[in-house]
Amino acid sequence: MPSPSDPRNPAASWLYRAFAWATFLVMRVQRWRFDVTGLHHVPRTGGAVIASNHTSFWDFFTTGRGPYLTLGRPVRILAKASLFQAPIFGGIMRRAGHIPVHRASGRAALSSAIDALRRGELVLVLPEQTISPTFELLPFKPGAARMAIAADVPIVPAVSWGSHRFHTVGRRPRWSWRLPVTVRYGQPVLPGPQDDPDTVMAELRRRMDHLLDEVQRTYHDGTPEGTWWVPRRLGGGAPAADDVQAYLEALEQKWRGLVRGRSRRTS
């Protein structure tokens, strides 16, 4: 496993290294073909937020792979709390230094992320907060901008494309031999202390939209017409935005119910 490229960077714990090895092994065994560009936009030292799209259960690992393997920089994942409640996997996530987000207490996660950024760490955020069934960007939450402004660090836009063909919402994992996976990092957004988080997120989304469209159109396997993993906008068979609105509303209701239930248990 790599060591930090600069002694000023926080090092990965032994558990983080073991967890990274295990997740990357899944990709190696299937001989995934990675095409990674723009990694020079990720700072070599100091804190930064990396904001990526969310099309699969593996976006955390495909996006965090480049900074870790190439720059020797571990990436702290900001993820929904349910992932940390899974047997074995959840305990590993927590002990490896990743950060759970509870919808009833999002401020705690934000505070933990800001502390990590101030220590000079990289924090990975998926601002859509749930997997997009359309494989297009869903509405963003402002957390990435808020933590970047508070910690005075840049936000690096990133997109990952291809791992959804292996495992995404509503579909079981399927063996994906030599799967092409494209990861691209873009020019950082540099928010100032007086900037409005919503304005910062709008600029971040604009850059990520551009990167995602570019990656989709130049993907190694193209955009086969009618294929389930290709967005409707490009002639694919993925659900249209209007078709998933009911799904997103039901998901929001479910989250609200969980928050109410947690509040009653703690009151």
Secondary structure, DSSP 8 states (H G I E B T S, - for coil): ----SSTTS----HHHHHHHHHHHHHHHHTT-EEEEE-GGGS-SSS-EEEEE--SSTTHHHHHHHHHHHHH---EEEEEEHHHHTSTTHHHHHHHTT-EEE-TT-HHHHHHHHHHHHHTT-EEEE-TT-S--TTSS-----THHHHHHHHHT--EEEEEEESGGGTS-TTS-----TT-EEEEEE---B---TT--HHHHHHHHHHHHHHHHHHHHHT-TT---TT-TTS-GGGT--S--GGGGHHHHHHHHHHHHHHHHHHHHHH-
